[in-house]
Amino acid sequence: MLAETSLSIWGWGSLGVVLFLITFGPFAIFYFAFYILCFVGGGFVVTLLFGKSNSEKYLEQCEHSFLPCTSVGIPKCIEEMKREARPIKIDRRLTGANIIDEPLQQVIQFSLRDYVQYWYYTLSDDESFLLEIRQALQYALVQFSARSKETDWQPYFTTKLVDDFGTHLRVFRKAQQRIAEKGDQMKDQAEELVDTFFEVEVEMEKEVCRDLVCTSPKDEEGFLRDLCEVLLYILLPPGDFQNKIMRYFVREILSRGILLPLINQLSDPDYINQYVIWMIRDSNCNYEAFMNIIKLSDNIGELEAVKDKASEELQYLRSLDTAGDDINTIKNQINSLLYVIKVCDSRIQRLQSGKEIDTVKLAANFGKLCTVPLDHILVDNVALQFFMDYMQQTGGQAHLFFWMTVEGYRVTAQQQLEVLQSRQRDGKHQTNQTKGLLRAAAVGVYEQYLSEKASPRVNIDDNLVAKLAETLNHEDPTPEIFDDIQRKVYELMLRDERFYPSFKQNVLYVRMLAELDMLKDPSFRGSDDESFNGSPTSSINLSLDDLSNVPSDETVQLHAYISDTGVCNDHGKTYALYAITVHRRNANSEETWKTYRRYSDFHDFHMRITEQFENLANILKLPGKKTFNNMDREFLEKRKKDLNAYLQLLLNPEMMKASPALAHYVYDFLENKAYSKGKGDFARKMDTFVNPLRNSMRNVSNAVKSLPDSLAEGMTKMSDNMGKMSERLGQDIKQSFFKVPPLIQKTYSDPDHCRVAATIDDSVDDNIPLRVMLLLMDEVFDLKERNQWLRRNIKNLLQQLIRATYGDTINRKIVDHVDWMTSPEQVADAVKRFRDAFWPNGILAETVPRRDKAIRMRTRVAGKTKLLEIMPDELKHIIGAETTRKGILRVFEMFQHTQLNKRMVYVFLERFLETLFPQNKFHELFNKLHSRSKQMQRYKQRLHSTQAPSLQKR
């Protein structure tokens, strides 16, 4: 069917084509195609012209209107852009205290103005973005203020802050010791010290090391950015925090605009030095302290800076045209400057040549040392600790402890018997109880040191021991029951070659002289081949060793008299000054110099020599004090005459022969230098307070500490039952220096690898001021590792002083002081200081140019000099002059390294945030932020390598 249909179609089609060709011809096909093409082209042209005309008409209708929108968002955005900006009301309240909110608002305004607005207005005039940033900052400050009000700041200021500072100082001290143990001269010792410091830090902290943050500016900026972002996450609402643009802006303002400049300023050693000088600006620089700093300086830059300044002053003085009395003053100043220049030159030569000398070793080989009698050593706190260390080395500690224990027993027994007699007069009878306790104490001393079971035992005449045992069995003990044996023990320590004679040849004796400030470095006299002759302080070149060994015969003659007197006014204080002319003559030379002393210097000198030489108290009489009209000219002339008579009697050759050791004190007093007082006002007041007990308490030791536990209990009960507080106070203060240490020392945890808070005594942890003072003294003066006996004595002294001064209310007063420090007034004052420092007069402070190196070096010298000057003499007498000087200079040196200062600032900041946000696990966060530390990675590798062998064995 389909085949037939297709056949018919092709047939009819063929027929139609044939008929078309017959009718129109063969060219008809071309004409037909041409007609079709023209038809299509004409239709296209007509359509194009019609569309164009219609489009033009429509565009004319829409010329003054917007095109129809394809979505709803676009017209809304255009509407917001065209609408005038409505003012956003911002609540200016931040902390609830107007005195704080006002400067805080100014800080926010200045920050936005100087860090955002100056570039933002070049892009847009719309202020809504700025207002949103300001609102976010204010919200964060409101949350921060609310957290601060809920926080108890007392532990932070009284415990955490002190612990962190003590730990920082301990790490620095350990780093110094480790470098000193290496013993080699390093090219860059400062850089080596920083590396060693962070090695010790990671060993002590074990979980964290801040070397990258403190040494790499790039890592420091990254750390601050991360920290600020965490704080914004805590303080901002979630919606504002999710706004990345605003969050990044606020983060950069806080990290780079505020925190980083503040941390850099607080870490600058030059800024710290200037601040130290400003804090103690009221104290005057002492010539002796200044020269000690120059002689002890190991920084060539410091010495060259001082030398250049002295040369400049020298040229100025030489250019002056003067005559008359002024010329003598200028000559003295020129000579002083020449002396300073020579000392600097000598010190620079030694440092450059590497011939640095250990003063103690040099003095030990020098052969000319002061002789300190044994009886003076036993009553001096500083000297006794060195003698005790030596006796422990030689195995003779039992003799020394026995002598001290008997001293304590005698004083305790005398006091208790006096109390017993007073109670008997009042009709109260406790005779048997008191005598029983005294007997128990005496038997305890006998059993611990003299019996056959004693270990170690005091080796003494057996007849004396047997006689003592017989007395104890049949008679009541008296305070003098041990006197015969104690006298024999003293003679044994004095004459036995193992003890005191050998101690004088030991290096500990030389160190003792250094601590007593009776040792001068002979290298200070000048270079190897010259000495400083002709200086106005030529007498300072003569060390105390030489002075003490000068014989008081006719080969050396000393004459002194007061040649003039005057009235001085120093910072509003008026006092009289006496000019003493001193002549010193020996077989080879003759010297003359002038020195200046106040009446208080004479008084202190008189107190010192009468304490050391009791026979002088009845011979030498110092003119008395006068409270009113003591600046009257007639009175000053009379006092000058009396003091001259005092000097002539003192310098009498017969007087010097009678007391050979007196020469040392006299020469020290008459040297041309600032007089170093033996006792300050506080010590004089204490002596007046305990004057009735002075003679009996001089050699006191605490017998209770050295007795067995049962006997100590009995003695404590006796003291509690019968002693009155007023009678015990003086005894406690005196006894705090003479407590006998037990023969077996208490064991402590290793202080080398732990924070200071881990090693503080539990007994002082609740006493805030005692804890703070003891911790700082431990770390500054290295007491805990030097001598436990000395440390325990200092702790007991501090306890008694705090109790006598403040009683039991001291903690309450400290808490009140912390509340005052965090009060709105103080916080507002801190914000104002911050504002004025960064924006003085409302203008962003320019970067302060770094001061010239010479100026910075001289500032360092001035800072060290002032620190040494303000150290009280009482502190030197307790722990030693050399220890005090080294401790103060160690603290000062710690602040001379920017990287170490940054570490301390970051530690304080981290502890601050941990206290403010205790629920946010900031401790773990800081560990993670510091985890990229190279020192930390090396420490973990060493730890893993040491633990691997033990794990393999298991």
Secondary structure, 3 states (H helix, E strand, C coil): CHHHHHHHHHHHHHHHHHHHHHHHCCCHHHHHHHHHHHHHHHHHHHHHHHHHHHHHHHHHHCCCCCCCCCCCHHHHHHHHHHCCCCCCCCCCCCCCCHHHHHHHHHHHHHHHHHHHHHHHCCCCCCCHHHHHHHHHHHHHHHHHHHHHHHCCCHHHHHHHHHHHHHHHHHHHHHHHHHHHHHCCCCCCHHHHHHHHHHHHHHHHHCCCCCHHHHHCHHHHHHHHHHHHHHHHHHHCCHHHHHCHHHHHHHHHHHHHHHHHHHHHHHHCHHHHHHHHHHHCCCCCCCHHHHHHHHHHCCCHHHHHHHHHHHHHHHHHHHCCCCCCHHHHHHHHHHHHHHHHHHHHHHHHHHHHHCCCCCHHHHHHHHCCCCCCCHHHHHHCHHHHHHHHHHHHHHCCHHHHHHHHHHHHHHHHHHHHHHHHHHHHHCCCCCHHHHHHHHHHHHHHHHHHHCCCCCCCCCCCCHHHHHHHHHHHHHCCCCCCCCHHHHHHHHHHHHHCCCCHHHHCCCHHHHHHHHHCCCCCCHHHHCCCCCCCCCCCCHHHHCCHHHHHHCCCCCCCEEEEEEEEEEEEEECCEEEEEEEEEEEEECCCCEEEEEEEEEHHHHHHHHHHHHHHCHHHHHCCCCCCCCCCCCCCHHHHHHHHHHHHHHHHHHCCHHHHHHCCCHHHHHHHHHCCCCCCCCCCHHHHHHHHHCHHHHHHHCCCCEHHHHCCHHHHHHHHHHHHHHCCHHHHHHHHHHHCCCECCCCCCCCCCCHHHCCHHHCCCHHHCCCHHHHHHHHHHHHHHCHHHHCHHHHHHHHHHHHHHHHHHHHHHHHHHHHHHHHHHCCHHHHHHHHHHHHHHHCHHHCCCCCCCCCCHHHHHHHHHHHHHHHHHHCCHHHHHHHCHHHHHHHHHHHHHHCCCHHHHHHHHHHHHHHHHHHHCCCCCHHHHHHHHCCCCHHHHHHHHHHHHHHHHHHHHC
